[in-house]
Amino acid sequence: MGVTPFHFLTFDDKSSGEFGVWISGSGTFNAPARDVSMVAVPGRNGDLTFDNGRFQNITVTYPAFISRRFQPRVDDFRAWICSRKGYCRLEDTYHPDEYRLAIYKSGLNVTPTAYNAAGRFDLAFDCKPQRFMKKGALPITFTAAGTIRNRTLYEARPLVRCYGTSGTVTINGVKISVTGLSAYVDLDCDLMEAYEGSASRNGTTTLNNSKFPVLAPGDNAVAFTGFTSVVITPRWWTL
């Protein structure tokens, strides 16, 4: 079987190619806007700017087409794509090393060709601003103190799993101590939550710090006491 010359996207673990839907990547090269507040001060030239420390969501649009068996394929695809809820993982074959978190909420406006032989339409996704790197989903295990290097230009908010019944972990100068564990604790530095299966349900886990570490560009020191090992999933991203 030959390799298809067309590109496709994968959304919520399902490929558009399964429906005979192929895409162009022309809408994937834009960047999100930085969230900046501008304040005009009477009697002062120019505006004051306040960086809110975040990027806004971005709409990513894929021009798409179905070239054969148009009607049954577009019916099946429409039913599927419009049934997805919430943020789902979005990938495409133009950027094989990256993925986005996206919501599909735009509906579907189709332009068929003569006799409904084929058709074109745009797939517009409301995406979080980050392009997450797939290599950032690979866990890095520490059995002793060390460093983790962020080669991007942006702070990453990792998932940190600490094995043991209690201990202290320090990442990039931020120290967190945890007690009352049965086996391990997960520190989700994006959601700013700490949880561990049974311990989170029975309320025995104690976290002494409400601040969670980030992985800044460059080298980040990792140290811990009490825990047997620390596993960091860095979640690298870029724009």
N, C-alpha and C positions, 0 to 999 in steps of 0.2 A: 504494500500500500504506500503510495507516495505521500509526501508531506504537503499539507495544504499551504498555498501561497498567501492565504488571508490571515489577518490578525483577529484576535478575539479577546474578550474580557471574561474574567471570572468574578462572580459576585455571590457572596454567601455560599462559597464552595461549589458553585455550579457554573459551567462554562456556557457562554452565549453560543459557542460553536455547536453545542448539542441541539440547538434550535435552528441551525443554519443562519445565525445572525453574525455578521462579520463587521468589523469596525475600522475606522480611521483614528489615528492618534493625534490629529491636528489640534484637538482641544485640551491636550494634556500638558502643555509646556508653560502654562501661566503660573504665577505666584500669588499667594494670598496677601491681603492687605494687613499691615501692622495696625494694631488698635492704638491710636494716638488721639488724645483729647486736645483740642485747640481752644485757647482762651484769649479773647481780645481785651486788652486793658486800655481804657480811655487815656488819651494823652501819651501813649507809648506806641512807637512804630513797630509793626510786626506783631505776631501772636506768640503767646507763651505755649509751649508744648509739654504735655505730660504723657509719657510712655506708660501704657497700662500693662506692659509686660506680657503681651499675648498677641497672637495673630488671629484674624477672623476666619470663619469658615470660607470655603471657596467652592464655586460651582464648576465641576469638571464635566464637559460635554463631549460625548463620542458620536460623531456622525456614523450611522449604522445602516446596513442594507441586508436584504434577503434576496438572493438571485434566483432561487428555484423553489417550487412547491410553496409559493408565497402564502396563500390563505391559511392552510393548516398550521404552518410554522409560526406565522405572526399571531394567530389565535392562541397557540400554546405559550409562546413567549410572553405575550401581553398578560395572560392569566398568571404566569409565574412571577414576572418582574414586579407586578403591582401588588403581589401578595407579601412581599418582603417587608418587615417592620424593624424600625430602629437602625442603629449603626451596624453595618455588616462589613466584612473584609472585601475590598475591591482590588483586583489585580488586572493587569493587561500585559499582552505580549510585547508591547513597546518598551516596558520597564520591568524586565523579568526579575530584578533584584529588589523590588520595592512593592509595597502595598499601601493602601489608604483605608481609612475607616469612613464609610459613606452611608448616606440614607438615600433611597430612591423614592421621590415623592412628586415627580413632575408629570405623571401621566404619560400618554403616548399619542403623538400626532403623526400619523402615517401618510405618506404620499405614494400611492401605488402607481405603477406604470400601466400602459394599455392592457386591457383584459386581465388585470390583476396578476400579471405574470411575475412581477417582482415588486419591490418596494423599498423606500428609504425613509428614515426617521432619525431623530436625535435622541440620545440617551443622556439625560442631564442628572448628575448626582450631586447632592449637597454633601461636601466632604469636610472632615476636619482638616486643618491646614497642613498637618505633617505628612511627608512622604516617609513612612517607616521603612527602615532597611531590614530585609529578611535576616541578615546576619545578626541583627540586634535582638532577634528572638532566640539566639543560641545561648544557653546558660554557661556561665564561667564559674568554676568551682575554686574556692580558696580554702586550703587547710592550714594556712598560716598567713600572716600579714603580707600584703603586697600592694600592687598598684594596678589600676585599670585605666587604659588610655581612651579618651574620647577623641576620635579623629574628625569629628564634625565641627561645625561652627555654633552648635546649639546645645543647650543644657538638656540632658536626657533624664527622665524620671523612671528609674529602674524598678523591677520587682526583685526584692531581696528575701531569700529564704535562709533562716538561721536554724541549724540543727542543734538540739540540746533541750534541757529543761529550764535553763535560765542563762543569761549572759548579757554582754554589752557589745555592740557593734558600732564602729566609728567609720564613717565614709565621708571623705572630703571635709573633715572637721566637724561633722554633725554626729553626735553620740546618742544612741538609743539603747536603753536597758530594758530587758523584758524578763519577767519572772512568771512562775506558775504554768509552765508549758508541760505538755505530755510528751512531745516529740520534736516539734519545730514550730516556727512562726513565720508567716509571710508578711513582709512589709511592702505594701503597694504604695510607692512614692508618687504615683499619679493620682490615685483615688484618695491618698492620705489615710489609709486604713491599715490596721494590723489584725490578722485573723489566723486561726488555726483550728480546723475541724472541730473536735470535741471541746477544746479549751474555750473557743469563742462562744460555744453554746452554754457552757456551764458557768461562764463568767469568772474563771479563775485566773485568766491571763491579765497581767498588769504591765502597762506600757508607761514609762516615766517621762516621755517627751512627745509633745504634739507636733514638733518640727520634723520633717522628713528630708533626707538628703537628696541632692541631685548630682549628676555626673557632669561637671563643667568641661568645656573644651580643654584638652590637654590631659595630663596625668592626675589621677584621683587616688589618694591613699585609702587603703582598706585595712582595718585592724579589728580584732575582736578578742574577747576573753570570755571564758565560760562555755561558749559554744564549741562544738566539735568541728564544724565547718560552716562556711557561708557560701551560698550559691547566688550569683547575681545575673539576672537577665536584663541587659542594659537598655533595651528598647531604643537603639540609635535611630535618629531621624534627621531629615534635612527638608529643605523646601524645593 
